[in-house]
Amino acid sequence: MSGAVIIGAGPGIGQAVARRFAGEGLPMALIARSDRTLRAAAEAVARSGVPVVTLQADSTDQAGLNAALDEVVREHGVPDVVVYNAAIIQADAPGELSVRGHLEAWAVNVVGALNAAAHVAPAMAARGNGTILITGGMPEPKPQYVSLSLGKAGGPAGVHVASITVAGPVAPGTDFDPDDIAEHYWRLHMQPRHRWTREALHAGSPR
């Protein structure tokens, strides 16, 4: 039995993507830093009736994240799809953020994704299929969100690797409704290999 892994299963996109994939019957593994976030995410997918495992890990802790991913494999097998949705979203203009602050943002926004992909991709490639999806943001650098713009601007055989760029603030009932954004994740995961695309841009939904 395989399934979907959501790293950064917080409110908004993380939970919306979890609901979307669980609605298709995929077993779910939810990874987040806080137990409170995990409980809310598990409740969000409970109605789907799929098996759910929740694991507490920080995306910047390589050993901790790898251990969580290994536990997912023991519980559900090599995942069909891994979604990396962890991010530090903060307003910081040029010169406002310290070097340490930039490094902390980079560790979450970029390095955690690289570590997760490196840990799961070999098993996916050995199996011959799999999907790794990374939530991006700021298709063009914005001076009021320097660390996010830099971090989110940043595949093996048989593994579809793609990013979903979200060009605005996520909020239910707006052009950037997380449920609308979640459709991009499912579409990318289901694309046949000969039609794989590497990025989806959500610039707003007409309402």
N, C-alpha and C positions, 0 to 999 in steps of 0.2 A: 504494500500500500504506500503510495507517495502522496504528495500534497503540496501545499503552499506555505511559505515561510514569510512572515512580515517582520522585518527588523525596524523598529520604530513604530510600534502599533498604537500610537497615541490618537487622540481625538482628531477629527479632520480626515486627511487623506488615508492615514494608516488604517483606521477603523473602516472607512468606506471601502477600501480595497479588500480588506478582510471579509466584509459582508458580501462583496461582489463575488469573490472566489468561493467562499463557503456556500453561496447560493447556487453555485454550479456543482456542489457536492464534493469539493476537495477538502480533505482533512487539513486542519489549520495548525500551524505552530506560530505563536505570537511571542515576540521578544521585545522587551522594553526595560528601562532602567528601574522603574518603580512598580511595586506590587499593586498600587492603586490603579495605575494605567493598565496593567495586565487584567485586573478584575473587570474594569470597564470594557476593555476590548473583548474579553471572553463573553461578557453579557451581550455585546453587540452582535456576535455570531451565533449565540446559543439557539436561536429559533431555527437555524438551518439544520440542526441535528447532526452535524458532522463531528467527528472526533476532534478535540481541541487540546493542545498542550501549551501551557504558558511557561515561559522561562525568563528569569530576571538576569539581564546582562547589560553592561555598558558597551556601546559600540566602539569606544576608544580603548577598551581592555581586550587586547588580542586573545590572550589565553581564555578569558571569561567568555568572549563571544564564540571562539572556536569550540569551547566546551558545550555551550548551548546548542550550536549547530550539530555537534556530534550526538547530543541527546536527541535532537530532532530525527536524525538518521536512525537511531536505535528505536525510536517510537514509531516513525512513519515510513522509514526508508529514505533513499536519496530523493530530495524534493523535486517536484516537477518545475516549480518556479520559486525563486527567491526575490523578494522585493526589499530593497534597501531604501527606507524612508526616513532614516534618522537625519536630523539637521539642527544646527543652531541658527535660529531665525531672530535676528536682532538688528536694530537700526544703528549704524555706525558710519559716520562720515569720514573722509580721509583724515588721518592723523588722530582720530578720537580713540581708536582701539590700540592697546599696547601690543607689543610683539607677542607676549604670552597669550593675549586674547586671540590674536590671529592664529597662533599655533593650535590653540584649543578648538577654534572653529574649524580649522583645516583638518584636525584629527577626526572630528565628527563627520564633516561634510564630504571628505574625500578619502582619508586613509582607512576609515572603518569600512567603507564600501569596497575598497581594494582588498582589504583583508578578508572580508566575507566572500567576495568573488573567488579569490585565490583558494579559499578553503573548500568551496563546494564545486567549483568548475571541473576539477579533474574527475570526480566521480560522475558528474553529468556527462562529460565527454566520453568516459569509458562506457557509459550506458548508451551513448549515441544521441541523447536529446536532453533538453533542459532550457530554462529561460531565467535570465538574471535581469531584473528591471531596477533602475535607479531613479529616484525622484530628483529632478533638477529644478532650478529656478533661475529667474533673471536671464532671459535669452540675450539681453544686452546689459553690460555692466551699469549699475545704477549707483551714483555717488552717495546716496543716502543708505545703501546697503552694501558696503564695500566687502565685508567678509563673506557674506552670502553669495554675492556676485562672483567673487574669485573662486570660492569653493565649489559651487555648483556648475561652473563652466568646465570644471575639469573632467572577437570571441573564438574561444577555442572551438574545435571541430564539433559540430552538432549542437552547440550551445548558443542560443539567441541572446545577445546582450544588447540592451537598449535603454535609453533614458526617456523620462517623461518630464518635459520642461513646463513648469507652471508659471505663467507670466503675470500673476497678480495675487492679491491676498485671498486665501481660502476661507470661505464662509458659506454656511448653508443658505440656500435661497437666493444666491447671487450668481453672477456669470461664472464664478469660480466655486461652484457648489462641489463639495468633495465627492458626492455620488456621481456627478457628471465626469469628474476627472478620473474616477475609478474605471470608467469604461475604456479609457486608453490602455490601462494595464491589461485588462482582459483581452482586448483586441490584439495587442502586441503578442501576448502569450499564445493566442490561437492562430496567428499568422502561419500559413504554410511556408516551408523553408525557402521556396523559390520566390516568395514575396516579402521576405523579411525586410523590415525597415529598422533603422538604428535610433530613431528619435521620434517622439510625438510631442507636438506643441499644443498646449491648451492656452489659447489666448482669450478665452471667454466664450460663454454659451449664449446664443441669442434667446431672449425670453420675451 
